[in-house]
Amino acid sequence: MATQPLLSAADSTLQSNDDLAAPQPRRKQRLVSLDGIRGLTVALMIFVDNLGSWFPKINHSPWDYVTLADFVMPFFLFMVGCSMSLSFKKYKAGVLWKVIKRTGKLFVLGLLTQASGFPGLGNDGYDLKAIRIPGILQRIAWAYLCVALIALYVPQRGNGKADGYFRVFKVHGWQWLVALSFLVGYLVVLLAVPIPSWSYVYNGVTLHVKCDVAGDLSPACSATRWVDEKLLGWDHLFHHGVFQRTNACSTCSPDFCAKPLRCPTNTTCPKGVSEGAKFSFSHCKDCPDDFFAANWCGARLDPEGSLASMGTIVTTYTGYHFGMVLQHFPAHADRLKQWVPFALGLLISGFVVQAAWWPASKQ
């Protein structure tokens, strides 16, 4: 049985003289393998969204480590980058305007779909004072815009042709440096910026969280929450983050079974669970500390926040790089020689970092 080439639009084909004499209308070509991965990722997303509440082990990880659901977003970002490398070559002019329009559409669509209603229906609806700004489509829009600008305006080296294993990295070296600078900036802020102690109001009660530390990777004192609050504002962050399913907040982690918050001394706290709240308050004096939820469990920490989205640039540009390999190397064997060692290197590096120092975390 004959097989179709991976990139039939780019690979050379043999044509008869009759074919050359009478050219046929050119049909739009698609990268079948990319379409297949896209379909599998959508199926995976539907699977974990519908079964995640039944089987918390496959739902999004509350904080550290990853689960099946946590692979959906990186897959989409990778595909965005790969698609970008193939689509940009079709445009002769006006590429920047196309990028800006698509970015705007994704961002606005994300705002509208996650608001999905009006105040009083279980969310903040379209109240501009409280609408959630970060989100899944907004993160994709951010990554798409940044990688598009890198691809369009950061020059390639040499003549733009890659004829050896490391040559493809050399050709796109400056672009890789710019993409990696986002990751370095993220790590510097995350590990080096001291996070001050802070407080917030939950259900009418003021709760204080002690930090005054740098490099803390916990939900309480992570730089991700601090940066989002400063840039976006407390009211525009996600109300009920997945971190509330950690052991510090839940009795059935990784599922959610809320522990009570400790009512501060000499404070009148509401009884029971108020409408719109997830945690109650307790005055228990003889209860052990682990009976109570950590005092930061009622706070807001957005899983698609601004600082946490810095690393998505590298994920998306990696997809762009894989797509450029398709164009630089017409032979499938040469493409695999580029892809497999690079992918294995990333995988091994991730396991080493996790084992030696930093557990895998989307934050």
C-alpha positions, -999 to +999 in steps of 0.1 A: +000+000+000+015+034-010+021+059+018+016+096+017+045+119+025+045+138+058+046+172+040+033+167+006+033+204-002+071+207+005+084+173-006+093+169-043+071+147-065+076+132-100+053+145-127+048+133-162+051+157-192+013+156-195+010+168-159+034+196-166+017+206-198-017+208-182-014+219-145-043+211-123-057+235-097-036+232-066-054+218-036-047+231-001-023+207+016-024+198+052+001+182+076-018+151+084+004+142+114-003+175+130-040+172+124-039+138+141-021+151+172-046+180+174-075+155+173-060+133+200-053+163+222-089+175+219-101+140+227-077+139+258-091+173+269-127+161+267-117+129+285-100+145+315-126+173+317-155+148+320-138+122+341-115+144+362-141+149+389-147+111+391-110+102+391-090+130+407-057+113+399-061+123+362-074+158+370-051+187+370-024+185+397-032+207+427+003+221+427+034+200+423+039+172+399+018+166+368-012+144+358-027+134+325-048+166+323-016+187+327-004+176+292-032+192+273-020+228+274+016+221+265+004+200+235-018+228+223+011+253+226+034+230+208+009+226+180+005+264+178+042+268+173+045+240+147+015+254+127+030+289+128+062+276+111+041+262+082+016+290+078+040+320+079+057+309+047+024+313+028+021+350+035+039+375+013+028+406+030+007+418+059+018+390+083+021+413+113-015+425+109-027+389+106-009+380+138-023+410+157-059+402+146-056+365+155-041+374+189-070+399+196-096+373+186-081+347+209-079+370+238-114+385+235-129+351+229-112+338+261-126+367+281-161+361+268-162+324+272-149+322+307-172+350+319-201+331+303-229+348+320-240+377+342-233+385+378-253+364+403-251+332+382-221+316+399-195+338+383-186+375+378-201+375+343-192+405+322-186+428+352-155+447+340-145+454+376-143+418+384-139+398+351-111+373+352-083+385+328-060+354+326-073+323+310-065+294+286-072+312+253-055+343+267-024+323+274-024+308+239-028+343+225+002+356+245+024+327+234+013+330+198+020+367+197+055+365+213+067+336+192+053+352+160+073+384+168+104+363+174+099+344+141+092+375+121+117+400+135+146+381+151+170+374+122+183+340+112+220+333+109+239+325+077+219+318+046+190+304+065+197+268+053+205+239+076+225+210+063+237+194+095+225+183+129+236+214+148+232+237+118+195+241+124+202+254+159+228+277+146+205+291+119+178+298+145+202+306+173+192+342+179+156+332+180+163+305+206+182+330+227+152+354+227+127+326+235+149+313+263+153+348+278+116+346+288+123+314+307+153+329+324+134+360+334+106+339+348+132+319+369+149+351+382+116+365+394+104+332+408+136+325+428+152+358+435+125+384+442+115+386+479+078+382+485+064+403+513+038+391+538+003+399+527-034+398+537-067+394+521-104+394+530-123+361+528-160+362+534-157+394+554-128+382+576-092+395+572-066+367+570-028+373+572-002+353+554+034+355+565+061+354+538+090+378+536+110+352+517+125+347+482+124+315+462+094+299+480+075+277+456+045+271+478+011+287+469+013+310+499+045+328+490+051+320+453+060+349+432+033+339+407+005+351+430+024+383+440+031+393+404-004+386+392-019+407+420+004+436+412-001+435+374-037+424+370-053+432+404-069+409+430-104+412+416-093+399+381-078+366+392-094+332+394-116+326+424-111+289+430-077+277+419-066+241+418-042+247+447-073+245+469-071+207+464-037+204+481-034+187+515-032+221+532-067+229+521-085+196+515-091+164+535-093+143+504-065+157+482-062+156+452-099+159+453-116+188+471-131+183+506-127+217+523-111+220+557-123+249+579-103+280+581-092+290+616-112+320+628-087+347+640-087+355+677-112+381+688-129+380+654-166+374+646-167+349+617-197+338+597-212+305+606-214+277+580-204+281+544-217+313+529-230+316+493-201+318+469-176+306+495-159+272+496-145+273+532-162+277+565-146+291+597-140+273+630-133+285+665-121+251+677-093+257+703-083+221+710-081+210+674-047+201+659-032+225+633-038+200+605-075+201+612-076+237+598-070+248+563-039+270+558-049+306+561-040+312+524-065+286+511-092+311+504-070+334+484-069+339+447-040+324+426-046+321+389-032+290+371-029+309+338-014+340+354+011+364+338+043+352+354+034+315+350+028+321+313+064+332+307+076+297+302+049+290+275+071+310+251+097+282+251+071+255+247+056+272+217+089+280+201+099+244+205+069+235+183+080+262+159+115+246+158+101+212+151+081+227+122+112+243+108+129+210+108+102+197+085+112+224+060+149+222+064+151+184+060+129+168+033+139+132+042+120+116+071+151+099+084+169+133+087+139+147+105+138+119+131+176+125+137+167+160+146+136+154+166+144+123+186+177+133+203+163+168+211+131+154+226+150+128+246+174+155+259+145+176+271+128+146+287+160+135+306+167+171+316+133+174+331+137+142+351+171+153+364+158+187+375+128+171+392+149+144+410+176+168+421+158+200+430+125+211+416+093+190+413+074+193+381+049+221+385+028+243+361+034+272+384 
